Amino acid sequence: MKKLLTLIALTGALSVTLAQTTAAPAATPAPAQATAAAPTGQQNRMVTCNKEAGAKNLAGEPRKAFMKSCLSGDTAQTSQQNRMVTCNKEAGEKALKGDPRKAFMKTCLSSDTATAPVTQQSKMTSCNAEATAKALKGDERKAFMSTCLKG
């Protein structure tokens, strides 16, 4: 940040000095907009990243880390973002809506499926949510739950 501000100040001073040395004495002064330099890509990125950090209410070290990755152009998704995409896809395939979807998403996002084995409780939660989404009742629900919990 300090480097960027220093660079902007030096660029402004250089453009003023350059304008004074190259201007002809009898020439009319140029409009202020013509002598101002257009923002660079990095400056535009700084503005965008600052807006994003402000929208996320980031401060201190989290903001510094976010700004560093944002300004470097690091747009790779985090593992949590990748998990969110996967869980959303699974919930959509199961046609879950409302509270069953919330329960499924909570279970899906809180567990690390790559390293943690699927527990009976998480199976029960997802099977229950799926049965509710399908509006199964009575014997149909019991049969579905039995099959779902075994597999």
Beta strands, then each sheet from edge to edge (+ up, - down):
end
